[in-house]
Amino acid sequence: MDISRDRLEMLKEIMAVDFSLVELNLYLDTHPMDQRALRLHNEYVIKHKMLKEKYEKDYAPLTHRFTSDCPWEWIEEPWPWEIDYEMGGK
């Protein structure tokens, strides 16, 4: 499976933002008045949305929640968990 370096880097960035959002969510559960953390969380939500939209426009869907023409397009690209992140997609 040959994946471009740009695509791989974008996937890594999406995963990093996802991780940050989970951690900030957990932190905000116990520190709901932390304005700095809430501001950072909201920035990451926007960043995640933009990255995901760009990735899906340029490459392939990240989830199965999308419309499709016939044939079913979900199986046309490698699934995100099938990409070898350590070997640069090769």
C-alpha positions in Angstrom: 0.0 0.0 0.0 1.7 3.2 -1.2 0.6 6.2 0.8 2.0 9.7 0.2 4.1 11.4 2.9 1.7 14.3 2.9 -1.3 12.0 3.5 0.6 10.2 6.3 1.5 13.5 8.0 -2.0 14.7 7.9 -3.3 11.5 9.5 -0.7 11.9 12.2 -1.8 15.5 12.8 -5.4 14.4 13.0 -4.5 11.7 15.5 -2.5 14.2 17.6 -5.4 16.6 17.7 -7.9 13.8 18.6 -5.6 12.8 21.5 -5.4 16.4 22.7 -9.2 16.7 22.5 -9.7 13.6 24.6 -7.2 14.8 27.2 -8.6 18.3 27.4 -12.1 16.8 27.7 -11.0 14.7 30.7 -9.3 17.7 32.2 -12.3 20.0 31.7 -14.5 17.3 33.4 -12.7 18.1 36.7 -11.7 21.8 36.0 -14.8 23.2 34.2 -13.9 26.8 35.0 -10.4 26.7 33.4 -10.9 29.3 30.7 -7.5 28.7 29.1 -8.2 24.9 28.8 -11.7 25.6 27.4 -10.3 28.0 24.8 -7.7 25.5 23.8 -10.3 22.8 23.5 -12.5 25.0 21.3 -9.5 25.8 19.1 -8.7 22.1 18.7 -12.3 21.3 17.8 -12.1 23.8 15.0 -8.7 22.5 13.9 -9.9 18.9 13.9 -12.9 19.8 11.8 -10.8 21.6 9.2 -8.2 18.8 9.1 -10.8 16.1 8.7 -12.6 18.0 6.0 -9.4 18.6 4.1 -8.2 15.0 4.5 -11.6 13.6 3.3 -11.6 16.1 0.3 -8.1 15.2 -0.7 -7.9 11.5 0.1 -10.7 9.4 1.5 -13.3 9.3 4.3 -12.1 8.7 7.8 -15.4 7.3 9.0 -18.4 5.6 7.3 -20.7 8.6 7.8 -20.8 10.1 4.3 -22.9 9.8 1.2 -21.6 7.7 -1.7 -22.3 7.2 -5.3 -22.5 3.7 -6.7 -20.3 1.7 -6.2 -19.9 2.1 -2.5 -16.8 4.2 -2.1 -15.8 3.3 1.5 -13.9 0.3 0.3 -12.0 2.2 -2.5 -9.1 3.4 -0.2 -7.2 1.8 2.6 -8.9 2.3 5.9 -7.0 4.6 8.3 -6.1 1.6 10.6 -4.6 -0.2 7.6 -1.9 2.4 7.0 1.5 1.5 8.3 2.4 4.7 10.1 5.9 3.6 11.1 7.0 2.8 7.6 5.6 5.9 5.9 2.8 3.9 4.4 4.9 1.3 2.6 
